[in-house]
């Protein structure tokens, strides 16, 4: 069955139903979340700053950003391009040690200098509707043990 619209164009009822359901679907509205990460008073370069909403499907609740040479980051969805996060509460996780592309189970990584409370989600933040462009994180590095 085809429906005639006032313009004389034939439209399938399925298309009309899909448009009615998804016509306004553009995804969640995102607010900016940016800041600087410093460790021992210096920019933390090439760190991953992740934010977890803690609700919803795992692939759509995580946002992250990489720090640049000045320690600045801009968070965005991990499942798509762009920047911004949904307003709400988040647990923060910052890491500076990455697995090399050719890593396997025998790969030994250097110790992570970021304190545990900044890596394990112990730090929580709230992002308002208008976002936050000054969500900075400052901390001292974890003292490294000497290897024998």
N, C-alpha and C positions, 0 to 999 in steps of 0.2 A: 504494500500500500504506500502511496506517495501523498504527501501533503502539499497543497499549493499555498505559497506565501504571497502576500500582497504584491510582491515584485514580479510574480509569475514564475518564480524559480521553484522547481520541485525539490522537496527535502524529505529524506527518509525519516520515519518516526524514531528510529534508533538514534540517528544523528541528533534529533531534537532532544531526546532523553539524555544523551551523553553531554550535550552542550548545557542543558539545564543543571546537571549534576556537577560538571567540571568547568563550566564557563568561567567561573571566578577563581578557579584553582590556580594559584600562582606560587604555592608553597608558603611557608611561614614568613612573616615579615621579620627581617633581620636588622639588628642594631649594631653599630660599630663597637668593637672591643679591641683596643690597642693599648700599648704601653711599652715599658722598658724593663728589662731584666738585668740586674747588676749583681755580681758576686765579688766580694772583697773590694767593693768600691769601683769595680771595672765592668764594662759591658760584657755580658755573657754571650759570646758569638756562636751562632749556628746551633742554638739550643731549640728544642721542641717544647712549646708551651701548649698544653692540652687542657680542654675544659669539658667536663662530663656533666650533663644534666641529670643523669641518674634515672631517667624515665624514658619510656619509648623504646623502639627497636634500637639495638646497639649501633647499627649502621647509620642511624639518623639522630643520635644524641651526642655525638662527639664533635667537637670543634677544635681546631689547632692552628698554630702559626709557627713559623721559624724566625728566630732572631737574626738580625743583620749585623753588620760590623759595629753599629752603635748600640746593639742590644735591643733594638726596637722590633716589635712583632705586631701583626694584625691578624686576629683570629678569623677563621672561616670554616665552613662545613667540610668535614673530611670526606663526604660522599659526593661533593660537587665543587666546581670552581667558584671563585668569588670570595668576598669577605663579609663578615658580620655574623652575629649569633642571635638566637632567639632570646628575648628578654627573660630573665629568670635567675634561679640559683644554680651555681656550678661548683663542682669540686675541681681544684687545680692540680695539675701534674706537670712538673718541669723536669726535663732530662737533657743532659748534654753529651752523653756517650751514645753513639750509634753503632749498630752492627754493620760491619763492612759488607758489601754486596756478595762477596764470596765466602761469607762466614758459614761455618758448620759447627757441629757439637764440640769440636776441639779448639775453637777460636777462644782465645783469652782476651777479654776486654780490660781496658784500664779501669781503675776504680772510679765510680761516679762521685764527683765533688759536690753535687747538689745535695743539701741536707734532706734526709728521709721525709720530713714533714712536708716538703715542697714536691716530693715525688709520689707520695702515696695517697693523695686526695684529702689529707688532713686540713688543708687550707680551703676555705669556702669563700666565694664571692657572690654578690648579687649584681646582675646587670639590669639597669633600669630601661624603660621603654626607649629613651633617647640614646642609650648606649653609654659607653665610657671610653674616652680616648686617653685616659691617664691612669690605667690600671697597671701600676708599676709593682715589681717584686724586687726586694733588696734582701740579700742574705750573705752570710759568711760561709765559705766553703767548709766541707767536712775535712778535718785533719786526716791526712793520709798516713797509714802505717808503713813503717819501713819493711821492706821485704828482706828476708835473710837469705 
